[in-house]
Amino acid sequence: MQIVQPLRDRAFAGLWLSYSASVLATAILPTALTLMILDWENGIADLGIALSARTFGFLAGAVAGGYFADNWPRQLVLSSASALRGLAVLAIAWVLHANILAVSCCLFFSGAGEGTFRSAYQASMADLVPGDRLQSANALTTLSMRIALTIGPLIAVGLHGRFGPFFGLQLAGVLWALSALITLTLQRRLPASERATRVRGTNIVADFCAGLAEAFRHRWFVAGLAALLVWLGLGNSVQQLMLPVISRAHLGGEAFIGIALGAYSIGALAGGIAMGSIRMRRPGALAFCGLALFGLVPLALATHSAILIISAYFLGGVGIELFNIPWFTAIQNEVPKEVLGRVSSIDFLISYGAAPLALAAMPAALAAIGPGNALVSIGLIVATVPIIALLVPSAPEFKEPRR
């Protein structure tokens, strides 16, 4: 199968195994943390503080990670990011689990490690994998992530029920330690960019601005970021709030939430497997059409129909991977390696940084225009904006014309 060809390279296979261990730990952590904190006297309030600290850490790590990935050996950046997360979570499990301030500080560093790892990993793939195999490598990465997101919470719940609140945190810490060790033992060293060997100690703000300038030089990248902001800020935010409400009121209770999200995961796995083998001359056209499919999710939620909602979540899962995999591949192929870490960090920072703000504002919007009107309006916007983005020159190809 074409999708497994990148694994023939032992260096990439090691990098992928390191990522797989890391993403499984990332999937275990939120559930293990939630189960631990909800047992506290001020559980709900403390949980909000803890998760916010992790989010702020991720945003800080996304900025710093791009700088480090472009200026230091990427193998060292990846190992350090995993080690930082492992130490932070093990500190919670073994020592600091009784104090919300201490837990939040540890989670800030855990989030920072996650943001750093993501930027460095995307850049490292371009170092190791030839351009014609990058799409398959990104598909393998997606499969690891989707499988981890499915089984990670189940593992956390099982460990909590059998061994208590700290075992899931300990397992996450061990997995991050394993991720760091695997990266350190890669046979092929992941170099810093050529620029880093010439310039050491440049200002992080100036470096970030240089990354911004490079990112916005690619018109397809700007169009993609705009579409991602609409998807995350509107489509994903409204479904996070309304799926539980509609499930409880109209679809028999909370069990339906798991069914809908399971359909989404299955769709994402199917999309990832398909994109491991599909090659297109105009990958952006497929990608933006795939992202537009998520507009079906809010529209289906407005109908309160179980069949339509499950079908929409499945198609939304397929569509998001039809976008994600060509998107990451285009960034790795089209952005110069010496700024790839920073451009990847800008992608994560802008798209994921806006999501919490949109989620916080969404309840007011739902109250102002009504849930039904909001779902229909947002569904139409999410379905339309990616198609409009295709009008941007270079967007259908995910590539600027050569001059």
NUMIFI-717838 format. One record per residue (C-alpha): residue number from 1; residue in three letters; x, y, z. Coordinates in Angstrom, 1 decimal. Layout:
! NUMIFI-717838
{atom NUM,ALA,{X,Y,Z}}
...
//
This chain:
! NUMIFI-717838
{atom 1,MET,{0.0,0.0,0.0}}
{atom 2,GLN,{1.2,3.5,-0.9}}
{atom 3,ILE,{0.3,4.8,2.5}}
{atom 4,VAL,{3.0,2.7,4.3}}
{atom 5,GLN,{5.9,3.4,1.9}}
{atom 6,PRO,{7.4,6.2,4.2}}
{atom 7,LEU,{7.8,3.6,7.0}}
{atom 8,ARG,{10.5,1.9,4.9}}
{atom 9,ASP,{12.8,4.8,5.9}}
{atom 10,ARG,{13.9,3.8,9.4}}
{atom 11,ALA,{14.5,7.4,10.5}}
{atom 12,PHE,{10.9,8.4,9.6}}
{atom 13,ALA,{9.6,5.2,11.2}}
{atom 14,GLY,{11.3,6.3,14.4}}
{atom 15,LEU,{9.9,9.8,14.1}}
{atom 16,TRP,{6.4,8.4,13.5}}
{atom 17,LEU,{6.6,6.1,16.5}}
{atom 18,SER,{7.7,9.0,18.7}}
{atom 19,TYR,{4.7,11.0,17.4}}
{atom 20,SER,{2.4,8.0,18.0}}
{atom 21,ALA,{3.5,7.7,21.7}}
{atom 22,SER,{3.2,11.4,22.1}}
{atom 23,VAL,{-0.3,11.7,20.7}}
{atom 24,LEU,{-1.6,8.8,22.7}}
{atom 25,ALA,{-0.3,10.5,25.9}}
{atom 26,THR,{-2.0,13.8,24.7}}
{atom 27,ALA,{-5.2,11.9,24.2}}
{atom 28,ILE,{-5.1,10.3,27.7}}
{atom 29,LEU,{-4.2,13.5,29.6}}
{atom 30,PRO,{-7.5,15.6,29.3}}
{atom 31,THR,{-9.7,12.7,30.5}}
{atom 32,ALA,{-7.4,11.6,33.3}}
{atom 33,LEU,{-7.1,15.2,34.4}}
{atom 34,THR,{-10.8,15.8,34.3}}
{atom 35,LEU,{-11.6,12.7,36.3}}
{atom 36,MET,{-9.0,13.7,38.9}}
{atom 37,ILE,{-10.1,17.4,39.3}}
{atom 38,LEU,{-13.8,16.7,39.3}}
{atom 39,ASP,{-13.4,14.8,42.6}}
{atom 40,TRP,{-12.2,18.1,44.2}}
{atom 41,GLU,{-14.5,20.4,46.2}}
{atom 42,ASN,{-14.4,23.1,43.5}}
{atom 43,GLY,{-14.1,20.6,40.7}}
{atom 44,ILE,{-15.8,22.5,37.8}}
{atom 45,ALA,{-14.1,25.8,38.5}}
{atom 46,ASP,{-10.7,24.3,39.0}}
{atom 47,LEU,{-11.0,22.3,35.8}}
{atom 48,GLY,{-11.7,25.4,33.8}}
{atom 49,ILE,{-8.6,27.0,35.3}}
{atom 50,ALA,{-6.4,24.0,34.6}}
{atom 51,LEU,{-7.6,23.6,31.0}}
{atom 52,SER,{-7.1,27.3,30.3}}
{atom 53,ALA,{-3.5,27.1,31.6}}
{atom 54,ARG,{-2.8,24.2,29.2}}
{atom 55,THR,{-4.3,26.2,26.3}}
{atom 56,PHE,{-2.2,29.3,27.1}}
{atom 57,GLY,{0.8,27.1,27.3}}
{atom 58,PHE,{0.1,25.6,23.9}}
{atom 59,LEU,{-0.2,29.0,22.3}}
{atom 60,ALA,{3.1,30.1,23.9}}
{atom 61,GLY,{4.7,26.9,22.8}}
{atom 62,ALA,{3.5,27.3,19.3}}
{atom 63,VAL,{5.3,30.6,19.0}}
{atom 64,ALA,{8.5,29.5,20.7}}
{atom 65,GLY,{8.4,26.1,19.0}}
{atom 66,GLY,{8.6,27.6,15.5}}
{atom 67,TYR,{11.6,29.6,16.5}}
{atom 68,PHE,{13.4,26.7,18.1}}
{atom 69,ALA,{12.6,24.3,15.2}}
{atom 70,ASP,{14.2,26.7,12.8}}
{atom 71,ASN,{17.2,27.6,14.9}}
{atom 72,TRP,{18.2,24.4,16.8}}
{atom 73,PRO,{18.5,20.7,15.9}}
{atom 74,ARG,{15.0,19.5,15.4}}
{atom 75,GLN,{15.8,16.2,17.1}}
{atom 76,LEU,{16.7,18.1,20.2}}
{atom 77,VAL,{13.6,20.2,20.1}}
{atom 78,LEU,{11.3,17.2,19.7}}
{atom 79,SER,{13.0,15.3,22.6}}
{atom 80,SER,{13.0,18.3,24.8}}
{atom 81,ALA,{9.3,19.0,24.2}}
{atom 82,SER,{8.3,15.4,25.0}}
{atom 83,ALA,{10.6,15.4,28.1}}
{atom 84,LEU,{9.1,18.7,29.3}}
{atom 85,ARG,{5.5,17.3,29.0}}
{atom 86,GLY,{6.5,14.0,30.7}}
{atom 87,LEU,{8.1,15.8,33.7}}
{atom 88,ALA,{5.2,18.2,34.1}}
{atom 89,VAL,{2.6,15.5,34.2}}
{atom 90,LEU,{4.6,13.1,36.4}}
{atom 91,ALA,{5.1,16.1,38.8}}
{atom 92,ILE,{1.3,16.4,39.0}}
{atom 93,ALA,{0.8,12.6,39.5}}
{atom 94,TRP,{3.6,12.2,42.2}}
{atom 95,VAL,{3.9,15.5,44.0}}
{atom 96,LEU,{1.7,18.5,43.1}}
{atom 97,HIS,{-1.8,17.0,42.6}}
{atom 98,ALA,{-3.4,18.7,45.7}}
{atom 99,ASN,{-3.0,22.4,44.6}}
{atom 100,ILE,{-4.7,23.9,41.6}}
{atom 101,LEU,{-2.0,26.6,41.2}}
{atom 102,ALA,{0.7,24.0,41.1}}
{atom 103,VAL,{-1.3,21.8,38.7}}
{atom 104,SER,{-2.0,24.7,36.4}}
{atom 105,CYS,{1.7,25.7,36.3}}
{atom 106,CYS,{2.6,22.1,35.3}}
{atom 107,LEU,{-0.2,22.1,32.7}}
{atom 108,PHE,{1.1,25.4,31.2}}
{atom 109,PHE,{4.5,23.7,30.6}}
{atom 110,SER,{2.8,20.6,29.3}}
{atom 111,GLY,{0.8,22.7,26.8}}
{atom 112,ALA,{4.0,24.6,25.9}}
{atom 113,GLY,{5.7,21.3,25.1}}
{atom 114,GLU,{2.7,20.2,22.9}}
{atom 115,GLY,{2.8,23.5,20.9}}
{atom 116,THR,{6.6,23.1,20.5}}
{atom 117,PHE,{6.4,19.5,19.5}}
{atom 118,ARG,{3.8,20.0,16.8}}
{atom 119,SER,{5.7,22.8,15.0}}
{atom 120,ALA,{9.0,20.8,15.2}}
{atom 121,TYR,{7.3,17.6,14.0}}
{atom 122,GLN,{5.8,19.2,10.9}}
{atom 123,ALA,{9.2,20.7,10.0}}
{atom 124,SER,{11.1,17.4,10.7}}
{atom 125,MET,{8.9,15.4,8.3}}
{atom 126,ALA,{10.0,17.7,5.5}}
{atom 127,ASP,{13.6,16.9,6.5}}
{atom 128,LEU,{13.2,13.2,6.3}}
{atom 129,VAL,{10.5,12.4,3.7}}
{atom 130,PRO,{10.8,13.0,0.0}}
{atom 131,GLY,{8.2,15.4,-1.4}}
{atom 132,ASP,{6.4,12.6,-3.4}}
{atom 133,ARG,{5.9,10.6,-0.1}}
{atom 134,LEU,{4.9,13.5,2.2}}
{atom 135,GLN,{1.2,13.0,1.6}}
{atom 136,SER,{1.4,9.4,2.7}}
{atom 137,ALA,{3.5,10.4,5.7}}
{atom 138,ASN,{0.9,12.9,6.7}}
{atom 139,ALA,{-1.8,10.3,6.3}}
{atom 140,LEU,{0.0,8.0,8.6}}
{atom 141,THR,{0.3,10.8,11.1}}
{atom 142,THR,{-3.4,11.4,10.9}}
{atom 143,LEU,{-4.2,7.7,11.4}}
{atom 144,SER,{-2.1,7.7,14.6}}
{atom 145,MET,{-3.8,10.8,15.9}}
{atom 146,ARG,{-7.4,9.6,15.1}}
{atom 147,ILE,{-6.8,6.2,16.7}}
{atom 148,ALA,{-5.2,7.8,19.8}}
{atom 149,LEU,{-8.1,10.2,20.1}}
{atom 150,THR,{-10.5,7.2,20.0}}
{atom 151,ILE,{-8.7,4.9,22.5}}
{atom 152,GLY,{-7.0,7.5,24.8}}
{atom 153,PRO,{-10.1,8.6,26.7}}
{atom 154,LEU,{-11.2,4.9,27.1}}
{atom 155,ILE,{-7.7,4.0,28.5}}
{atom 156,ALA,{-7.9,7.0,30.9}}
{atom 157,VAL,{-11.4,6.0,32.2}}
{atom 158,GLY,{-10.4,2.3,32.6}}
{atom 159,LEU,{-7.3,3.2,34.5}}
{atom 160,HIS,{-9.1,5.7,36.7}}
{atom 161,GLY,{-11.8,3.1,37.6}}
{atom 162,ARG,{-9.3,0.3,38.4}}
{atom 163,PHE,{-6.3,2.1,39.8}}
{atom 164,GLY,{-7.4,5.5,40.9}}
{atom 165,PRO,{-6.9,9.1,39.7}}
{atom 166,PHE,{-3.1,9.2,39.1}}
{atom 167,PHE,{-2.3,6.1,37.0}}
{atom 168,GLY,{-3.5,7.7,33.8}}
{atom 169,LEU,{-1.3,10.7,34.4}}
{atom 170,GLN,{1.6,8.4,35.1}}
{atom 171,LEU,{1.0,6.5,31.9}}
{atom 172,ALA,{0.9,9.7,29.9}}
{atom 173,GLY,{4.2,10.8,31.5}}
{atom 174,VAL,{5.9,7.4,30.6}}
{atom 175,LEU,{4.6,7.7,27.0}}
{atom 176,TRP,{6.1,11.1,26.7}}
{atom 177,ALA,{9.4,9.8,28.1}}
{atom 178,LEU,{9.3,7.0,25.5}}
{atom 179,SER,{8.6,9.6,22.8}}
{atom 180,ALA,{11.7,11.6,23.9}}
{atom 181,LEU,{13.9,8.5,24.0}}
{atom 182,ILE,{12.8,7.3,20.5}}
{atom 183,THR,{13.6,10.7,19.0}}
{atom 184,LEU,{17.0,10.8,20.6}}
{atom 185,THR,{17.9,7.5,19.1}}
{atom 186,LEU,{16.9,8.3,15.5}}
{atom 187,GLN,{19.6,7.0,13.2}}
{atom 188,ARG,{19.6,10.1,11.0}}
{atom 189,ARG,{20.1,13.3,12.9}}
{atom 190,LEU,{17.4,16.0,12.3}}
{atom 191,PRO,{19.4,19.1,11.5}}
{atom 192,ALA,{18.7,22.7,12.3}}
{atom 193,SER,{18.0,24.7,9.2}}
{atom 194,GLU,{20.9,26.1,7.2}}
{atom 195,ARG,{20.0,29.5,8.4}}
{atom 196,ALA,{20.5,28.4,12.0}}
{atom 197,THR,{24.2,27.5,11.3}}
{atom 198,ARG,{24.7,31.0,9.9}}
{atom 199,VAL,{22.7,33.1,12.4}}
{atom 200,ARG,{22.5,32.2,16.1}}
{atom 201,GLY,{20.8,34.3,18.7}}
{atom 202,THR,{18.4,36.3,16.5}}
{atom 203,ASN,{15.5,38.0,18.2}}
{atom 204,ILE,{12.5,35.7,18.6}}
{atom 205,VAL,{10.1,38.5,17.7}}
{atom 206,ALA,{12.0,39.4,14.5}}
{atom 207,ASP,{12.1,35.7,13.7}}
{atom 208,PHE,{8.4,35.3,14.2}}
{atom 209,CYS,{7.8,38.4,12.0}}
{atom 210,ALA,{9.9,36.8,9.3}}
{atom 211,GLY,{7.8,33.7,9.5}}
{atom 212,LEU,{4.6,35.8,9.2}}
{atom 213,ALA,{6.0,37.5,6.1}}
{atom 214,GLU,{6.8,34.1,4.5}}
{atom 215,ALA,{3.4,32.7,5.4}}
{atom 216,PHE,{1.4,35.6,4.0}}
{atom 217,ARG,{3.5,35.5,0.8}}
{atom 218,HIS,{1.5,32.3,-0.1}}
{atom 219,ARG,{-2.0,33.4,-1.1}}
{atom 220,TRP,{-3.3,29.8,-0.8}}
{atom 221,PHE,{-2.1,29.7,2.8}}
{atom 222,VAL,{-4.0,32.9,3.7}}
{atom 223,ALA,{-7.1,31.5,2.1}}
{atom 224,GLY,{-6.7,28.2,4.0}}
{atom 225,LEU,{-6.2,30.0,7.3}}
{atom 226,ALA,{-9.4,32.0,6.7}}
{atom 227,ALA,{-11.4,28.9,6.0}}
{atom 228,LEU,{-9.9,27.1,9.0}}
{atom 229,LEU,{-10.8,30.0,11.3}}
{atom 230,VAL,{-14.4,29.8,10.1}}
{atom 231,TRP,{-14.5,26.0,10.6}}
{atom 232,LEU,{-13.0,26.1,14.1}}
{atom 233,GLY,{-14.5,29.4,15.3}}
{atom 234,LEU,{-18.0,28.8,14.0}}
{atom 235,GLY,{-18.7,25.2,12.9}}
{atom 236,ASN,{-16.7,23.3,15.5}}
{atom 237,SER,{-17.6,25.7,18.3}}
{atom 238,VAL,{-21.4,25.5,17.7}}
{atom 239,GLN,{-21.4,21.7,17.5}}
{atom 240,GLN,{-19.4,21.4,20.7}}
{atom 241,LEU,{-22.2,23.4,22.5}}
{atom 242,MET,{-25.3,22.1,20.7}}
{atom 243,LEU,{-24.6,18.4,20.2}}
{atom 244,PRO,{-24.9,17.7,24.0}}
{atom 245,VAL,{-28.0,19.9,24.3}}
{atom 246,ILE,{-29.8,18.3,21.3}}
{atom 247,SER,{-28.8,14.8,22.3}}
{atom 248,ARG,{-30.3,15.2,25.7}}
{atom 249,ALA,{-33.5,17.0,24.6}}
{atom 250,HIS,{-34.3,15.1,21.4}}
{atom 251,LEU,{-32.2,12.0,20.9}}
{atom 252,GLY,{-32.5,9.9,24.0}}
{atom 253,GLY,{-29.6,11.2,26.1}}
{atom 254,GLU,{-25.9,11.5,26.3}}
{atom 255,ALA,{-25.2,8.1,24.6}}
{atom 256,PHE,{-26.0,9.8,21.3}}
{atom 257,ILE,{-23.0,12.1,21.8}}
{atom 258,GLY,{-20.6,9.1,21.6}}
{atom 259,ILE,{-22.4,7.8,18.6}}
{atom 260,ALA,{-22.1,11.0,16.7}}
{atom 261,LEU,{-18.5,11.6,17.6}}
{atom 262,GLY,{-17.7,8.0,16.8}}
{atom 263,ALA,{-19.1,8.5,13.3}}
{atom 264,TYR,{-16.9,11.6,13.0}}
{atom 265,SER,{-13.8,9.5,14.0}}
{atom 266,ILE,{-14.7,6.7,11.6}}
{atom 267,GLY,{-15.1,9.3,8.8}}
{atom 268,ALA,{-11.8,10.9,9.6}}
{atom 269,LEU,{-10.0,7.5,9.5}}
{atom 270,ALA,{-11.6,6.7,6.2}}
{atom 271,GLY,{-10.6,10.1,4.8}}
{atom 272,GLY,{-7.0,9.6,6.1}}
{atom 273,ILE,{-6.7,6.2,4.5}}
{atom 274,ALA,{-8.0,7.5,1.2}}
{atom 275,MET,{-5.6,10.4,1.2}}
{atom 276,GLY,{-2.7,8.1,1.8}}
{atom 277,SER,{-3.1,6.9,-1.8}}
{atom 278,ILE,{-4.9,9.6,-3.7}}
{atom 279,ARG,{-2.8,12.1,-5.7}}
{atom 280,MET,{-4.3,15.1,-7.5}}
{atom 281,ARG,{-3.0,17.8,-9.7}}
{atom 282,ARG,{-5.1,20.4,-7.9}}
{atom 283,PRO,{-5.1,19.2,-4.2}}
{atom 284,GLY,{-6.5,22.5,-3.0}}
{atom 285,ALA,{-9.7,22.0,-4.9}}
{atom 286,LEU,{-10.3,18.7,-3.1}}
{atom 287,ALA,{-9.2,20.1,0.2}}
{atom 288,PHE,{-11.5,23.1,0.3}}
{atom 289,CYS,{-14.5,21.0,-0.9}}
{atom 290,GLY,{-13.7,18.6,1.9}}
{atom 291,LEU,{-13.7,21.4,4.5}}
{atom 292,ALA,{-17.0,22.6,3.2}}
{atom 293,LEU,{-18.6,19.3,4.1}}
{atom 294,PHE,{-18.4,20.2,7.7}}
{atom 295,GLY,{-21.1,22.7,7.1}}
{atom 296,LEU,{-23.5,19.7,7.0}}
{atom 297,VAL,{-23.0,19.2,10.7}}
{atom 298,PRO,{-24.7,22.4,12.0}}
{atom 299,LEU,{-27.4,22.0,9.4}}
{atom 300,ALA,{-28.1,18.4,10.4}}
{atom 301,LEU,{-28.1,19.4,14.1}}
{atom 302,ALA,{-30.9,21.9,13.3}}
{atom 303,THR,{-33.1,19.1,12.1}}
{atom 304,HIS,{-32.8,17.0,15.3}}
{atom 305,SER,{-32.7,13.9,13.0}}
{atom 306,ALA,{-30.5,11.1,14.3}}
{atom 307,ILE,{-29.8,9.6,10.9}}
{atom 308,LEU,{-28.9,13.0,9.3}}
{atom 309,ILE,{-26.7,14.0,12.3}}
{atom 310,ILE,{-24.8,10.7,12.2}}
{atom 311,SER,{-24.3,11.0,8.4}}
{atom 312,ALA,{-23.2,14.6,8.7}}
{atom 313,TYR,{-20.6,13.8,11.3}}
{atom 314,PHE,{-19.3,11.0,9.2}}
{atom 315,LEU,{-19.0,13.2,6.2}}
{atom 316,GLY,{-17.5,16.0,8.3}}
{atom 317,GLY,{-14.8,13.6,9.5}}
{atom 318,VAL,{-14.0,12.5,6.0}}
{atom 319,GLY,{-13.9,16.1,4.8}}
{atom 320,ILE,{-11.6,17.4,7.5}}
{atom 321,GLU,{-8.9,14.9,6.5}}
{atom 322,LEU,{-9.5,15.6,2.8}}
{atom 323,PHE,{-8.4,19.1,3.9}}
{atom 324,ASN,{-5.8,18.5,6.6}}
{atom 325,ILE,{-3.5,16.1,4.7}}
{atom 326,PRO,{-3.0,18.1,1.5}}
{atom 327,TRP,{-2.8,21.2,3.6}}
{atom 328,PHE,{0.1,20.0,5.7}}
{atom 329,THR,{1.7,18.5,2.7}}
{atom 330,ALA,{1.5,21.7,0.8}}
{atom 331,ILE,{3.1,23.7,3.7}}
{atom 332,GLN,{6.0,21.2,3.9}}
{atom 333,ASN,{6.5,21.2,0.1}}
{atom 334,GLU,{6.1,24.9,-0.6}}
{atom 335,VAL,{7.6,26.7,2.4}}
{atom 336,PRO,{11.4,26.9,2.5}}
{atom 337,LYS,{12.8,24.6,5.2}}
{atom 338,GLU,{14.6,27.4,7.0}}
{atom 339,VAL,{11.3,29.0,8.0}}
{atom 340,LEU,{9.1,25.9,8.0}}
{atom 341,GLY,{8.9,25.6,11.8}}
{atom 342,ARG,{7.7,29.2,12.1}}
{atom 343,VAL,{5.1,28.9,9.4}}
{atom 344,SER,{3.8,25.7,10.9}}
{atom 345,SER,{3.6,27.4,14.3}}
{atom 346,ILE,{1.7,30.3,12.7}}
{atom 347,ASP,{-0.8,27.8,11.3}}
{atom 348,PHE,{-1.4,26.3,14.8}}
{atom 349,LEU,{-1.4,29.6,16.6}}
{atom 350,ILE,{-3.9,31.4,14.4}}
{atom 351,SER,{-6.3,28.5,13.9}}
{atom 352,TYR,{-6.3,27.0,17.4}}
{atom 353,GLY,{-5.7,30.2,19.2}}
{atom 354,ALA,{-9.0,31.7,17.9}}
{atom 355,ALA,{-11.0,28.6,18.8}}
{atom 356,PRO,{-11.3,29.3,22.6}}
{atom 357,LEU,{-12.3,32.9,22.0}}
{atom 358,ALA,{-15.0,31.9,19.6}}
{atom 359,LEU,{-16.2,29.2,22.0}}
{atom 360,ALA,{-16.5,31.7,24.8}}
{atom 361,ALA,{-18.5,34.1,22.6}}
{atom 362,MET,{-20.8,31.4,21.0}}
{atom 363,PRO,{-23.4,31.2,23.9}}
{atom 364,ALA,{-24.2,34.9,23.6}}
{atom 365,ALA,{-24.7,34.4,19.8}}
{atom 366,LEU,{-27.0,31.4,20.4}}
{atom 367,ALA,{-29.0,33.4,22.9}}
{atom 368,ALA,{-29.3,36.4,20.6}}
{atom 369,ILE,{-30.6,34.8,17.4}}
{atom 370,GLY,{-31.8,31.4,18.7}}
{atom 371,PRO,{-30.1,28.0,18.5}}
{atom 372,GLY,{-32.0,26.9,15.3}}
{atom 373,ASN,{-31.2,30.1,13.4}}
{atom 374,ALA,{-27.6,30.0,14.6}}
{atom 375,LEU,{-27.2,26.4,13.4}}
{atom 376,VAL,{-28.6,27.0,10.0}}
{atom 377,SER,{-26.7,30.3,9.5}}
{atom 378,ILE,{-23.4,28.8,10.7}}
{atom 379,GLY,{-23.9,25.7,8.6}}
{atom 380,LEU,{-24.3,27.8,5.4}}
{atom 381,ILE,{-21.3,30.0,6.3}}
{atom 382,VAL,{-19.0,27.0,6.9}}
{atom 383,ALA,{-20.2,25.3,3.7}}
{atom 384,THR,{-19.7,28.5,1.6}}
{atom 385,VAL,{-16.5,30.1,2.8}}
{atom 386,PRO,{-14.2,27.2,1.6}}
{atom 387,ILE,{-15.8,27.3,-1.8}}
{atom 388,ILE,{-15.3,31.1,-2.0}}
{atom 389,ALA,{-11.6,30.5,-0.9}}
{atom 390,LEU,{-11.1,28.6,-4.1}}
{atom 391,LEU,{-11.4,31.9,-6.0}}
{atom 392,VAL,{-8.1,33.0,-4.5}}
{atom 393,PRO,{-5.3,32.6,-7.1}}
{atom 394,SER,{-3.1,29.5,-6.3}}
{atom 395,ALA,{-5.7,28.1,-3.8}}
{atom 396,PRO,{-6.9,25.2,-6.1}}
{atom 397,GLU,{-3.3,24.1,-6.6}}
{atom 398,PHE,{-2.0,24.8,-3.0}}
{atom 399,LYS,{1.0,26.2,-4.9}}
{atom 400,GLU,{2.1,29.6,-6.1}}
{atom 401,PRO,{3.1,29.8,-9.8}}
{atom 402,ARG,{6.8,29.5,-10.4}}
{atom 403,ARG,{8.4,32.7,-11.6}}
//
